[in-house]
Amino acid sequence: MPRTQFLYLSEPDMIAAGVLDAARCVDVSEEVFGLLADGDYLMGGSNHNSHGMGIVFPKETIFPNMPVAGPDRRFVAMPGYLGGRFDVCGVKWYGSNQANPSTGLPRSVLTVMLNDKETGEPLCLMSANLLSSARTGAVPGVAARYLVREGSETAAVLGCGPINRACFKAIVGQVPSIRRVYCYDLFEENARRFADWAGRTFGIEGIVEPDLPAALADADVVSVAASRLKPLVVQDAWFKKGSTILVSGPIRPDDAFWTLNRIVYDNIHLHEAYVEEAVASADKQASYDGVIGGPIYRLIDAGRLPGLADSLDLGHIVRGAPGERQNDEEKIAFVACGMSVFDLGWGYELYRTALDKGLGTTLPLWDEPYAE
């Protein structure tokens, strides 16, 4: 019986394998979008499209060691299979707690495990904070490649944390004409750091703008990656004509934002799964509150937007369906909710690179499975 072993990749190993290469991650993510359109993938649940399975912590408990609900406290497993040249199974596993930074930890701590699709044996366990950040940024990067108005020069970032840095890095790679970025954050120091970083990294003028309408007024491209703790309240009239709004985090616009502009989804079937799970839950509206697309689903339920089955997602645009920007006046909102298959695609790419470069540590699972 063959020995079972797997590769372990630490964060430094992942950096050496190229996890910070935003342009390469965008290319890989574009491949994944094509596979989504083809249907050559699986995610969790019987609908094959569930975002993941999480532990829901109680508000209170009689058990002294049991965690209770807190700001952004989550444990979530996101399994999947990705076809095409990747042809791999795996799972992204993460814990998150808003209190982590006070102890010097990132808010979320993530790992990805890749597995052989036939035997289930582990192939690679990898540090995934940087991987997840890169692929989260690459998804709106692909959208920018197809949807942003040519010659766009001004951007706005709403939320100036590490996720929006990854998003902006990918977006700038696809829209090199950007010359200025307005930085908005609930904490002005975060906005200042982002503006300084944009200048050092890309030679782009960074402007701290504490007034949200002013931050949006001249923005051709808007990247939303703000905190889940306080979603942004905005109005459609604040956005510039011809702008592309890349929604990677919670946002609460007025209804006109959704009903008057074109919506492009990341994956229609993922959003159908969110609705299906909300309908099956004890509180449909509370379920809607917990996901980025919730405000859209309410408008669909009310008959004010086309149903998801009659809508368009980015994968089909990548595969050639009509849907790229048609004129310089329309506003386009791209909505991304996160899928494990992007972690698997980027993770597999880095795993293969690590093998080629001799990176990481090989760990044994067993020389031979124990048997009585």
Stockholm file with secondary structure:
# STOCKHOLM 1.0

chainA/1-372         MPRTQFLYLSEPDMIAAGVLDAARCVDVSEEVFGLLADGDYLMGGSNHNSHGMGIVFPKETIFPNMPVAGPDRRFVAMPGYLGGRFDVCGVKWYGSNQANPSTGLPRSVLTVMLNDKETGEPLCLMSANLLSSARTGAVPGVAARYLVREGSETAAVLGCGPINRACFKAIVGQVPSIRRVYCYDLFEENARRFADWAGRTFGIEGIVEPDLPAALADADVVSVAASRLKPLVVQDAWFKKGSTILVSGPIRPDDAFWTLNRIVYDNIHLHEAYVEEAVASADKQASYDGVIGGPIYRLIDAGRLPGLADSLDLGHIVRGAPGERQNDEEKIAFVACGMSVFDLGWGYELYRTALDKGLGTTLPLWDEPYAE
#=GR chainA/1-372 SS CCCEEEEEECHHHHHHHTTTCHHHHHHHHHHHHHHHHHTCEEEBSTTSCBCCEEECCCSCCSSTTSCCCCTTCEEEEEEEEECTTTCEEEEEEEEECTTGGGGTSCSEEEEEEEECTTTCCEEEEEECHHHHHHHHHHHHHHHHHHHSCTTCCEEEEESCSHHHHHHHHHHHHHCTTCCEEEEECSSHHHHHHHHHHHHHHHCCEEEECCCHHHHHHTCSEEEECCCTTSCEEECGGGSCTTCEEEECSCEEECHHHHHSSEEEESCHHHHHHHHHHHHHSSCHHHHHHTSTTHHHHHHHHTTSSCCGGGSEEHHHHHTTCSCSCCCSSCCEEEECCCCHHHHHHHHHHHHHHHHHHTCSEEEEEESSCCCC
#=GC SS_cons         CCCEEEEEECHHHHHHHTTTCHHHHHHHHHHHHHHHHHTCEEEBSTTSCBCCEEECCCSCCSSTTSCCCCTTCEEEEEEEEECTTTCEEEEEEEEECTTGGGGTSCSEEEEEEEECTTTCCEEEEEECHHHHHHHHHHHHHHHHHHHSCTTCCEEEEESCSHHHHHHHHHHHHHCTTCCEEEEECSSHHHHHHHHHHHHHHHCCEEEECCCHHHHHHTCSEEEECCCTTSCEEECGGGSCTTCEEEECSCEEECHHHHHSSEEEESCHHHHHHHHHHHHHSSCHHHHHHTSTTHHHHHHHHTTSSCCGGGSEEHHHHHTTCSCSCCCSSCCEEEECCCCHHHHHHHHHHHHHHHHHHTCSEEEEEESSCCCC
//
